[in-house]
């Protein structure tokens, strides 16, 4: 019988003999690899954290004790050990379990995540809530090294460190941010920290300085600086944490021993754990970037099907073409050069490429600084991550009318990553800002022209495009300037006119064909812009048709359809119907499944329009 078959909760895990745990860890890894090879997912980070998560659940009493993950793409072992092993093959599938910790899914998921750098702040809030209620449970934040590039992590560290509150912060360092110290040196430092020799070092320096007649606060300041030089991890101790590590994150016995000791510590504690991304699966160990988040792959060979050319790839290629002709164009991203298609730009124009780390707020204000000096920054961020810099978009870019172009990638539904990653709010939150232009191309040819045009408009521009395969497009072709706020009529006339935006334009053409088969003539307008609107074209459509239908892949609240309702004459509003994503958080699943469930697939829209016409 497999060891994993005997475990359906952390309580049952703690009944397992210690000598069986290595076998259990191997089974968890095999389950993660097998499932991800079929469904895709976040493989590398989850493989690297198996021993750490197993040790945490072996030592702490969850769900009474709270484990808060950062981002959550390393938490697959946590899901498997908390009653979801039998359903793990449904991970990220429609109707299945989420690929990220989700409070509504399990009492063991202490906090829902999907964006980076949130764990310490959330865990500190939970710890303070425990203290208010007089509880005794432990709270643990598990943060990856990449997430420490985000400012929110330091805001949490700063607040928690000076509080004296019991909280354990674990840095899961997989060599992507902090330089690792592994092997004998790492073990030695862990022993030193555990034995308190660091504190003795500080005291010795203080005594030496006193003999040299350096006294008072200056003495302690110098002593701490010396200690920080000798032991770099002391940066976190300077913030108020008792620091331990680094420790080998794959030494299960050592982890269990150390966590058992730290469980008894009072006040803020920081543990530095070194792990290897992709641990236990050679292809992922050798190529961690490719196996971070991926689709299905060959489990035996590790071969990944070459990805189809995407909108992100076309964006990156076009930006390179434009940058070759204009030395003022720069590219900015937040730890996503590959995902946003900017690897080629980084290689060809290294002096004009800026990766700001997982720090979207900084990235946007940094771009504003570039723009203020005549540079033309293009900020490439996923729609769901741009949300984090909303204030900076308003205050630092739009208020000053700076020519920053936002390449809003993954706009609309994104699939298996689910509600934390769907880009279904950007039209709504960008359209409300004065001076902002919001546009969306119907295809990659129009994406190229819009990017070319956006750099000429002046002022802030948001160019949104979907996570989708790209049609073929010839490289090096001339660009066509698109007049700001000008729509394009694709099918003239009709009792029904559909004004579609971006990714919904080609579906609108299919809808028109379906309606024609039912005897309903339907015109189609490629709106192109959610702001400013082509009011003249839309007013004409509403005046000369029985029905004007707006169609978009954005939430219904405040989206393109809302903009049309706001701008058209009141007398025409009775003829307008809006079709958009529903006003709720959309679950995970394939994009086609989600469109159908949300009522924006071709079949659903045809039925809705037929219903509108009957009424």
C-alpha positions in Angstrom: 0.0 0.0 0.0 1.4 3.4 -0.9 2.2 5.6 2.1 0.2 8.5 0.6 -2.9 6.3 0.6 -2.8 6.2 4.3 -2.9 10.0 4.7 -6.0 12.2 4.2 -5.0 15.0 6.7 -2.0 16.5 8.4 -3.2 14.7 11.6 -2.8 11.4 9.9 0.6 12.5 8.6 1.8 13.1 12.1 1.1 9.4 12.9 3.5 8.2 10.2 6.8 6.9 11.4 9.8 9.2 10.6 11.6 6.5 8.7 8.6 6.4 6.2 8.7 10.1 5.4 11.4 9.9 2.6 9.2 7.4 0.8 6.2 9.7 1.3 8.1 12.6 -0.2 9.0 10.5 -3.2 5.3 9.6 -3.7 4.2 13.2 -3.5 6.8 14.2 -6.1 5.7 11.4 -8.4 2.0 12.5 -8.0 2.9 16.1 -8.8 5.0 15.2 -11.9 2.4 12.7 -13.2 -0.5 15.2 -12.8 1.3 18.2 -14.3 2.5 16.2 -17.3 -1.2 15.7 -18.2 -2.8 19.0 -17.1 0.1 21.5 -16.8 0.6 23.7 -13.9 3.4 25.1 -11.7 5.8 22.3 -11.5 9.3 23.5 -10.5 8.4 25.5 -7.4 6.1 22.8 -6.1 8.8 20.1 -6.5 11.3 22.2 -4.7 9.1 22.7 -1.6 7.9 19.1 -1.0 10.2 18.4 2.0 9.6 21.9 3.5 5.8 21.5 3.3 5.9 17.9 4.6 8.0 19.1 7.6 5.7 22.0 8.3 2.6 19.7 8.4 4.5 17.1 10.5 5.5 19.7 13.1 2.6 22.1 13.2 -1.0 21.4 14.0 -3.0 22.7 11.0 -5.7 23.9 10.5 -5.4 25.4 14.0 -1.9 26.6 13.1 -1.9 28.7 10.0 0.4 28.3 7.0 0.2 31.3 4.6 1.9 30.7 1.2 3.2 33.5 -1.0 1.9 33.4 -4.6 1.0 29.7 -3.9 2.6 28.1 -7.0 4.8 26.1 -4.6 1.9 24.7 -2.6 0.9 21.4 -4.5 2.4 19.2 -1.7 0.2 21.2 0.7 -2.9 20.4 -1.3 -2.0 16.7 -1.5 -1.4 16.4 2.3 -4.6 18.2 3.2 -7.2 15.9 1.9 -7.0 16.6 -1.8 -4.7 13.8 -3.0 -7.6 11.9 -4.6 -8.7 15.0 -6.5 -5.3 16.3 -7.4 -5.7 15.1 -11.0 -8.4 17.8 -11.3 -5.9 20.5 -10.4 -6.7 23.7 -12.5 -9.4 21.9 -14.4 -12.9 23.2 -14.8 -14.9 22.0 -11.7 -11.7 20.7 -10.1 -9.4 22.1 -7.4 -7.7 25.4 -7.7 -4.0 25.6 -8.6 -3.5 28.1 -5.8 -4.5 28.0 -2.1 -8.1 29.1 -1.8 -9.9 29.7 1.5 -13.3 28.5 0.1 -11.8 25.2 -1.0 -10.3 24.0 2.3 -9.9 24.9 5.9 -6.2 24.2 5.5 -5.9 27.0 3.0 -5.4 29.8 5.5 -5.3 32.6 3.0 -6.1 32.8 -0.7 -3.1 33.9 -2.9 -2.0 34.2 -6.5 -0.1 37.5 -6.4 3.3 37.8 -4.8 4.7 39.4 -1.6 1.4 39.2 0.4 2.2 36.4 2.9 4.0 38.3 5.6 1.4 41.0 5.9 -1.5 38.5 5.9 0.3 36.2 8.4 1.0 39.2 10.7 -2.7 40.1 10.6 -3.6 36.6 11.5 -1.1 36.6 14.4 -2.5 39.9 15.7 -6.0 38.5 15.4 -4.9 35.5 17.4 -3.5 37.7 20.1 -6.7 39.8 20.3 -8.7 36.6 20.8 -6.3 35.2 23.3 -5.3 32.2 21.1 -2.1 30.1 21.2 -1.9 28.9 17.6 1.2 29.4 15.5 1.2 31.5 12.2 3.8 30.7 9.5 4.4 32.7 6.3 6.2 30.8 3.5 7.7 33.3 1.1 9.8 32.6 -2.0 12.9 34.6 -2.7 11.5 36.1 -5.9 8.6 37.6 -3.8 11.1 39.4 -1.7 11.6 41.8 -4.7 8.2 43.2 -3.9 7.9 46.2 -1.6 4.9 44.8 0.2 7.0 42.0 1.7 9.3 44.6 3.3 6.3 46.6 4.6 5.2 43.4 6.3 8.6 42.6 7.7 9.0 46.2 9.0 5.7 46.1 10.8 5.9 42.5 12.1 9.6 42.8 13.2 9.1 45.6 15.6 5.9 44.1 17.1 7.2 41.3 19.3 4.3 39.2 18.0 4.8 35.4 17.6 5.2 34.8 13.9 7.5 32.6 11.8 8.6 33.8 8.4 10.2 31.1 6.2 12.2 32.2 3.2 12.1 29.4 0.6 15.2 30.4 -1.4 15.5 28.4 -4.6 18.5 30.4 -6.0 16.4 32.9 -7.9 17.0 35.9 -5.7 19.4 35.5 -2.6 22.8 33.9 -3.3 22.7 30.5 -1.7 25.0 29.2 1.0 24.6 25.4 1.0 26.5 22.4 2.1 29.0 22.6 5.0 28.9 26.5 5.3 25.1 26.5 5.4 25.0 23.9 8.1 27.7 25.7 10.1 25.8 29.0 10.0 22.6 27.2 11.1 24.4 25.7 14.0 25.9 29.1 14.9 22.5 30.8 14.8 20.9 28.0 16.8 23.5 28.1 19.5 23.4 31.9 19.8 27.0 32.5 18.9 25.9 35.4 16.7 24.6 37.2 19.8 27.8 36.5 21.6 29.7 38.0 18.6 27.7 41.1 19.0 28.4 41.3 22.7 32.1 40.8 22.1 32.2 43.6 19.7 30.3 45.8 22.2 32.8 45.0 24.9 35.8 45.7 22.5 34.3 49.1 21.5 33.7 50.0 25.2 37.4 49.3 25.9 38.2 51.6 23.0 35.9 54.2 24.8 33.2 54.1 22.0 30.1 54.2 24.1 26.4 54.7 24.0 24.1 54.1 21.0 27.0 54.4 18.7 28.5 51.3 20.3 25.5 49.2 19.5 25.2 50.6 16.0 28.7 49.7 15.1 28.4 46.3 16.7 25.4 45.5 14.7 27.0 46.7 11.5 30.0 44.4 12.2 27.6 41.5 12.8 25.7 42.2 9.6 29.0 42.1 7.6 30.0 38.8 9.2 26.5 37.3 8.9 24.5 38.7 5.9 21.3 37.1 7.1 21.3 39.6 10.0 19.6 42.1 7.8 16.4 40.5 9.0 17.6 40.5 12.6 18.1 44.2 12.2 14.4 44.4 11.4 13.5 42.7 14.7 13.5 39.0 13.8 15.5 36.2 15.4 17.2 34.7 12.4 18.1 31.1 11.6 19.6 29.4 8.6 20.3 28.9 5.9 19.3 25.3 6.2 19.1 22.6 3.4 15.5 22.6 2.5 15.7 18.9 1.3 17.1 17.6 4.6 13.8 16.4 6.0 15.2 15.4 9.4 17.0 18.6 9.9 13.9 20.6 8.9 11.7 18.7 11.3 14.2 19.2 14.1 14.7 22.9 13.5 11.0 23.6 13.1 10.3 21.8 16.3 12.7 24.1 18.1 11.4 27.2 16.4 7.8 26.3 17.3 8.7 27.2 20.9 10.3 30.5 20.1 8.6 33.8 21.1 8.4 36.9 19.0 9.2 37.3 15.2 11.4 34.5 13.8 13.0 34.3 10.4 14.2 31.0 8.9 16.2 30.9 5.6 15.7 27.6 3.7 17.6 26.6 0.6 15.7 24.5 -1.9 16.2 23.5 -5.5 13.5 24.4 -8.0 12.4 21.2 -9.8 13.9 18.9 -7.2 13.6 15.2 -8.1 12.8 15.7 -11.8 15.9 16.1 -13.8 14.4 18.1 -16.7 12.9 20.6 -14.3 16.2 20.8 -12.3 18.2 21.5 -15.5 15.7 24.0 -16.9 13.7 25.6 -14.0 12.5 28.5 -16.0 10.7 26.4 -18.6 9.2 24.1 -15.9 7.9 26.9 -13.6 4.5 27.1 -15.2 3.7 25.0 -18.3 1.2 23.0 -20.1 1.2 19.2 -20.6 4.6 17.6 -21.3 6.1 14.1 -21.9 6.7 12.8 -18.4 9.4 10.3 -19.4 11.6 12.6 -21.6 10.6 15.9 -20.1 10.0 17.2 -23.6 7.7 20.2 -23.8 5.7 20.8 -26.9 7.0 24.0 -28.6 4.5 26.8 -27.8 2.5 28.4 -30.6 3.4 32.0 -31.4 1.3 34.2 -29.1 0.1 37.8 -28.9 2.9 38.3 -26.4 5.5 37.1 -28.9 4.2 39.4 -31.6 4.2 42.3 -29.2 7.8 41.7 -28.4 8.8 41.3 -32.0 7.0 44.5 -33.0 8.5 46.4 -30.1 12.0 45.4 -31.2 11.2 46.6 -34.8 10.1 50.0 -33.4 12.9 50.3 -31.0 15.5 49.6 -33.8 14.2 52.8 -35.5 13.6 54.9 -32.3 16.4 55.0 -29.7 14.0 56.5 -27.1 11.8 53.5 -26.8 12.4 51.5 -23.6 10.8 48.3 -22.2 9.8 47.8 -18.6 8.4 44.7 -16.9 8.1 43.3 -13.4 9.9 39.9 -13.3 8.1 38.7 -16.4 10.4 39.2 -19.4 9.6 35.8 -20.8 5.9 35.8 -20.2 5.5 39.2 -21.7 7.6 38.4 -24.8 10.5 40.8 -24.0 13.4 38.3 -24.0 14.4 39.4 -27.5 14.2 43.0 -26.6 16.4 42.4 -23.5 19.0 40.7 -25.7 19.0 43.3 -28.5 18.6 46.5 -26.4 20.0 45.7 -22.9 20.5 49.4 -22.1 16.9 50.1 -22.7 15.4 47.0 -21.0 14.4 47.2 -17.3 13.2 44.3 -15.2 12.0 45.8 -11.9 11.4 42.5 -10.1 8.0 41.6 -8.6 7.3 45.3 -7.9 4.6 46.6 -10.2 4.1 49.8 -8.3 7.8 50.7 -8.7 7.8 49.6 -12.3 5.0 52.1 -13.2 6.5 55.0 -11.3 10.0 54.2 -12.7 8.4 54.3 -16.2 6.9 57.7 -15.3 10.3 58.9 -14.4 11.7 57.7 -17.8 8.8 59.4 -19.6 9.3 62.7 -17.8 12.7 62.9 -19.4 11.6 62.2 -23.0 12.0 58.4 -23.1 9.1 56.4 -24.4 8.6 53.5 -21.9 6.4 50.6 -22.8 5.4 48.8 -19.5 4.5 45.2 -20.2 2.5 43.7 -17.4 -0.3 41.1 -17.1 -3.7 42.7 -16.6 -4.1 41.2 -13.2 -0.7 42.4 -12.0 -1.2 46.0 -13.3 -4.1 46.2 -10.8 -1.4 46.4 -8.1 -0.1 49.6 -9.5 -3.5 51.4 -9.8 -2.5 54.3 -7.7 0.8 54.8 -9.6 -1.1 54.7 -12.9 -3.3 57.5 -11.7 -1.0 59.6 -9.6 2.4 59.3 -11.3 1.4 58.7 -15.0 -2.0 60.1 -15.8 -2.1 63.1 -13.5 1.0 64.3 -15.2 -0.2 63.2 -18.7 3.0 61.3 -19.4 3.4 59.2 -22.5 3.7 55.8 -20.9 2.3 52.9 -23.0 0.9 50.0 -20.9 1.1 46.7 -22.8 -1.7 44.9 -20.9 -1.0 41.3 -21.5 -3.4 38.4 -20.5 -6.4 40.6 -20.8 -9.6 38.7 -20.4 -9.9 35.0 -19.4 -6.6 33.1 -19.0 -7.6 29.5 -18.2 -6.3 27.2 -15.5 -4.7 29.9 -13.3 -8.2 31.1 -12.4 -9.6 34.2 -10.7 -6.3 35.5 -9.4 -5.0 35.7 -12.9 -8.0 36.5 -15.1 -7.6 39.9 -16.7 -11.3 40.8 -16.6 -11.2 44.2 -14.9 -8.7 46.3 -16.7 -11.1 48.2 -19.0 -13.1 49.1 -16.0 -10.3 50.3 -13.8 -8.4 52.1 -16.6 -11.4 53.7 -18.3 -12.2 55.8 -15.2 -8.9 57.6 -15.3 -8.9 61.0 -17.0 -6.6 61.2 -20.0 -6.2 57.5 -20.4 -6.6 55.9 -23.8 -7.8 52.3 -23.7 -7.6 50.2 -26.9 -7.8 46.5 -27.9 -6.8 45.0 -31.2 -8.9 42.4 -33.0 -5.8 40.5 -34.2 -2.0 40.7 -34.1 -1.8 42.9 -37.2 -3.9 45.4 -35.5 -1.8 44.9 -32.3 1.3 46.0 -34.3 -0.5 49.0 -35.7 -1.9 50.0 -32.3 1.5 49.8 -30.6 3.0 51.9 -33.4 0.2 54.4 -33.0 0.2 54.4 -29.2 3.8 55.7 -29.1 2.6 58.6 -31.2 -0.6 59.6 -29.4 1.1 61.3 -26.4 -0.2 60.8 -22.9 -0.9 57.5 -21.3 -2.2 54.6 -23.4 -3.3 51.1 -22.3 -3.2 48.4 -25.1 -4.9 45.3 -23.9 -4.6 41.9 -25.7 -5.4 38.3 -24.8 -3.6 35.2 -23.9 -4.1 33.6 -27.2 -2.3 32.1 -30.2 -1.3 34.6 -32.8 -2.1 34.5 -36.5 0.7 34.6 -39.0 2.1 38.0 -39.6 4.9 39.0 -42.0 7.8 40.6 -40.2 9.1 44.0 -41.2 5.9 45.2 -42.9 4.9 48.8 -42.7 2.8 50.0 -39.9 -0.5 51.8 -40.3 -1.4 54.7 -38.0 -4.8 54.2 -36.3 -6.6 57.4 -35.5 -7.2 57.7 -31.8 -10.7 56.7 -30.8 -11.7 55.6 -34.4 -13.8 52.4 -34.8 -13.8 50.2 -37.9 -17.0 48.9 -39.5 -16.6 45.3 -40.8 -20.1 44.4 -41.8 -22.5 47.2 -42.8 -26.2 47.6 -41.9 -28.4 45.0 -40.3 -31.3 45.0 -37.9 -28.8 44.1 -35.3 -25.3 45.8 -34.9 -22.7 44.2 -32.7 -20.0 46.6 -31.4 -17.2 44.2 -30.4 -14.0 45.0 -28.7 -10.6 43.2 -29.1 -10.8 39.5 -28.6 -14.5 39.4 -29.3 -14.4 40.9 -32.8 -13.8 37.6 -34.7 -16.4 35.8 -32.6 -18.8 38.7 -33.5 -18.2 37.8 -37.2 -19.1 34.2 -36.5 -22.2 35.3 -34.6 -23.2 37.4 -37.5 -23.0 34.4 -39.8 -25.1 32.3 -37.3 -27.8 35.0 -37.1 -27.9 35.3 -40.9 -28.8 31.6 -41.0 -31.7 32.4 -38.8 -32.8 35.3 -41.0 -31.4 38.1 -38.8 -29.0 40.5 -40.6 -26.3 41.6 -38.3 -23.7 44.3 -38.8 -20.3 44.2 -37.0 -18.2 47.1 -35.7 -14.7 46.7 -34.5 -14.8 49.2 -31.7 -11.0 49.3 -31.2 -11.3 51.8 -28.3 -13.0 51.7 -25.0 -11.8 55.2 -24.4 -12.2 57.5 -26.2 -15.2 56.0 -28.0 -16.2 56.5 -31.6 -19.5 58.1 -30.5 -20.4 59.0 -34.1 -20.2 55.5 -35.4 -21.9 54.0 -32.4 -24.7 56.6 -32.5 -25.3 55.9 -36.2 -25.5 52.2 -35.5 -28.0 52.6 -32.7 -30.1 55.0 -34.8 -30.3 52.8 -37.8 -30.7 49.4 -36.2 -33.3 47.8 -34.0 -30.6 46.7 -31.6 -27.0 47.6 -30.8 -25.2 44.9 -28.8 -21.9 45.6 -27.1 -19.6 42.5 -26.8 -16.4 42.4 -24.6 -14.2 40.1 -22.6 -14.3 42.2 -19.5 -16.5 42.4 -16.5 -19.9 44.0 -17.2 -19.5 46.5 -14.4 -17.8 49.6 -15.8 -16.6 48.0 -19.0 -16.9 48.9 -22.7 -20.7 48.4 -22.7 -21.0 50.8 -19.8 -19.0 53.3 -21.7 -21.3 53.1 -24.7 -24.4 53.5 -22.4 -22.8 56.6 -20.8 -22.0 58.3 -24.2 -25.0 57.6 -26.4 -28.0 59.9 -26.4 -30.6 58.9 -23.8 -33.2 58.4 -26.5 -31.2 55.5 -27.9 -30.4 53.6 -24.7 -33.5 51.4 -25.0 -31.9 49.9 -28.1 -28.6 49.0 -26.4 -27.8 45.6 -24.8 -24.5 44.7 -23.1 -22.9 41.2 -23.3 -19.8 40.9 -21.1 -18.3 38.7 -18.4 -20.7 38.4 -15.4 -20.2 40.5 -12.3 -18.5 37.8 -10.3 -15.1 36.2 -9.9 -14.6 33.6 -12.7 -13.3 30.1 -11.7 -10.5 28.2 -13.4 -10.8 25.9 -16.4 -10.1 26.1 -20.2 -10.8 29.4 -21.8 -13.5 27.8 -24.0 -15.2 26.3 -20.9 -15.1 29.6 -19.1 -16.5 31.5 -22.0 -19.4 29.1 -22.3 -20.0 29.2 -18.5 -19.9 33.0 -18.6 -22.3 33.3 -21.6 -19.9 35.0 -24.0 -19.2 32.1 -26.4 -20.6 32.2 -29.9 -23.6 29.9 -29.2 -24.6 31.7 -26.0 -24.4 35.2 -27.6 -26.5 34.0 -30.6 -29.2 32.8 -28.2 -29.1 36.0 -26.3 -29.5 38.2 -29.4 -32.4 36.1 -30.7 -34.0 36.6 -27.3 -33.4 40.3 -27.4 -35.0 40.5 -30.9 -38.1 38.6 -29.8 -38.6 41.0 -26.9 
